[in-house]
Structure formats: structure tokens, C-alpha cells
Amino acid sequence: MQLNDAIQNRASIKVFSDEAVPVTVIESCLDAAVWAPNHHLTEPWRFFVIPDEARELLAQAVATHVNIARGLEWAQAKAQVIKERKHIFSAPTIIAIYSDMGTDQKTEKENLCATAAAIQNLLLTAHSLGYGAIWRTSDIYDYPTVRQVLQVPPSTIPVGAIFIGKSAQREVPRRRRPHALFTTWVGASGSGTTDETTGAGKP
Ligand SMILES: Cc1cc2nc3c(=O)[nH]c(=O)nc-3n(C[C@H](O)[C@H](O)[C@H](O)COP(=O)(O)O)c2cc1C
């Protein structure tokens, strides 16, 4: 698959078949993820692969937190647990991704950016291998019970959970507005030409 095809045709997939995702597919996605740029080669990404039956461990950790720690009414807690459980079992594999915080704010920000870049590599690779995926965010990945069951180191922040599997949804039209709406070519006055003195492109 051409890079541009992968970039433009990747889509967030929300409905998956029950078909398990082969380990080799997950490994290819993770292999691609770690090629993301990362300042000072901090390699800040931490991946927690939650396949098939391991989803039960995640669901139970969520239920424990909701039931014990959140002080909700019984009915509210039950509804919350059911909702999260449905969510967790909506894809055959989840990869929870955390970023190392580093020792200062600048590093934390750079590490977070690098981990986001890794996630995009992962999503594009899944798509190129014929798998659907979606980047989701949720408070559950910071629940102490969840961090404990996944064995996430304390010095990390959750960046996303990638749900991955074979798509079972019809194609949804996607749109992006042209980059020109968000782009300023500083110091340029022409259009689509090359500056004679510097050789730099002009809009
Ligand atoms: C940081 C981040 C967090 C996201 N969190 C969620 C989420 O919690 N739930 C969800 O349905 N989609 C989530 N998405 C997916 C976006 O909604 C999706 O990328 C957007 O709708 C564009 O669709 P596309 O990916 O098909 O182009 C998230 C995307 C990013 C980058």
C-alpha cells in the first residue's frame, strides 16, 4: 500500500468482528510504532496488549474501581460497569498505551508527542495489514486497579487505548479541510513557485 493511500484511507473503526487478531499483526504494528521520532531517544512509549480473554481482567479491574472507589449508588455503579464492559469487549484486542513522563515538563511534553507519533505509525500499519483500529481515550486507564492489573509503571500517563480487529462496519464518509486553511507561508508573496534566491517553495 502506498503511504499516501494508507494516510488518507485509514479510518477510525468502531465495530469489529469477533475474529482474533494474530500476534504477528500486533507485533508488526508495535514494530512500526517504535520507529516514531523521539527526542534524545527516550523511547517513552509503553504498550500493554490486552487480547481476547485478558479483556476479562481489564473489565474486572474497572468493576472493582467503580464499585469500591467511586462511591456511586449501586444502580449507577452497575450501569457504569455494564457500559465499560461492553466497551472493552467491543474489539478483540486492545493496546493500552502510556507515555513515560520523564524528569521535567519539557521532556514530558516531548515524550507525549513521540508516543502520539508512535500511535499514528501503529494505526497506519494496522490499516495497511487489513485491520481496523481506533484511538480511544478513557479515564479507566488511570484507575489504580487497572494500572495494577496491567502492571503499568507509576511514572507514566495514559495516552490512548487502541482497539483493533477486523472491521465489521460499513465505510463512513470522512472529510478533512485543505491544509491551506491552517497554513501560513511566512514571508512568501508568490503562489506555488520557488523563490529565486533561496530555492524555498512559495505558496
Ligand atoms: C487523542 C485522540 C483521542 C481520541 N479519543 C477517542 C475516543 O475516546 N472515542 C472515539 O470514539 N474516538 C476517539 N478518537 C478518534 C477520533 O474521534 C477520530 O480520529 C476522528 O473522529 C476522525 O476520524 P478518522 O480517524 O476516521 O479520520 C480519538 C482520537 C485522538 C487523536
The ligand as an SDF file (V2000), in Angstrom:
LIG
                    3D

 31 33  0  0  0  0  0  0  0  0999 V2000
   -6.1230   11.8010   21.1110 C   0  0  0  0  0  0  0  0  0  0  0  0
   -7.3280   11.1530   20.4760 C   0  0  0  0  0  0  0  0  0  0  0  0
   -8.3320   10.6610   21.2990 C   0  0  0  0  0  0  0  0  0  0  0  0
   -9.4530   10.0350   20.7420 C   0  0  0  0  0  0  0  0  0  0  0  0
  -10.4150    9.5270   21.5760 N   0  0  0  0  0  0  0  0  0  0  0  0
  -11.4970    8.9430   21.0500 C   0  0  0  0  0  0  0  0  0  0  0  0
  -12.4810    8.3810   21.9170 C   0  0  0  0  0  0  0  0  0  0  0  0
  -12.3420    8.3810   23.1460 O   0  0  0  0  0  0  0  0  0  0  0  0
  -13.5720    7.8370   21.3450 N   0  0  0  0  0  0  0  0  0  0  0  0
  -13.7370    7.7920   19.9750 C   0  0  0  0  0  0  0  0  0  0  0  0
  -14.7750    7.2950   19.5210 O   0  0  0  0  0  0  0  0  0  0  0  0
  -12.7950    8.2830   19.1310 N   0  0  0  0  0  0  0  0  0  0  0  0
  -11.6890    8.8450   19.6370 C   0  0  0  0  0  0  0  0  0  0  0  0
  -10.7020    9.3310   18.7980 N   0  0  0  0  0  0  0  0  0  0  0  0
  -10.8270    9.1270   17.3460 C   0  0  0  0  0  0  0  0  0  0  0  0
  -11.3300   10.3870   16.6670 C   0  0  0  0  0  0  0  0  0  0  0  0
  -12.6570   10.6380   17.0750 O   0  0  0  0  0  0  0  0  0  0  0  0
  -11.2320   10.1920   15.1510 C   0  0  0  0  0  0  0  0  0  0  0  0
   -9.8640   10.1360   14.7950 O   0  0  0  0  0  0  0  0  0  0  0  0
  -11.8850   11.3550   14.3970 C   0  0  0  0  0  0  0  0  0  0  0  0
  -13.2720   11.2550   14.5120 O   0  0  0  0  0  0  0  0  0  0  0  0
  -11.5270   11.3780   12.9330 C   0  0  0  0  0  0  0  0  0  0  0  0
  -11.9330   10.1850   12.3160 O   0  0  0  0  0  0  0  0  0  0  0  0
  -10.8960    9.2880   11.4840 P   0  0  0  0  0  0  0  0  0  0  0  0
   -9.8880    8.7540   12.4650 O   0  0  0  0  0  0  0  0  0  0  0  0
  -11.7540    8.1850   10.8770 O   0  0  0  0  0  0  0  0  0  0  0  0
  -10.2700   10.1500   10.4520 O   0  0  0  0  0  0  0  0  0  0  0  0
   -9.5830    9.9410   19.3250 C   0  0  0  0  0  0  0  0  0  0  0  0
   -8.5470   10.4440   18.5120 C   0  0  0  0  0  0  0  0  0  0  0  0
   -7.4370   11.0340   19.0740 C   0  0  0  0  0  0  0  0  0  0  0  0
   -6.3320   11.5440   18.1780 C   0  0  0  0  0  0  0  0  0  0  0  0
  1  2  1  0
  2  3  1  0
  2 30  2  0
  3  4  2  0
  4  5  1  0
  4 28  1  0
  5  6  2  0
  6  7  1  0
  6 13  1  0
  7  8  2  0
  7  9  1  0
  9 10  1  0
 10 11  2  0
 10 12  1  0
 12 13  2  0
 13 14  1  0
 14 15  1  0
 14 28  1  0
 15 16  1  0
 16 17  1  0
 16 18  1  0
 18 19  1  0
 18 20  1  0
 20 21  1  0
 20 22  1  0
 22 23  1  0
 23 24  1  0
 24 25  2  0
 24 26  1  0
 24 27  1  0
 28 29  2  0
 29 30  1  0
 30 31  1  0
M  END
$$$$
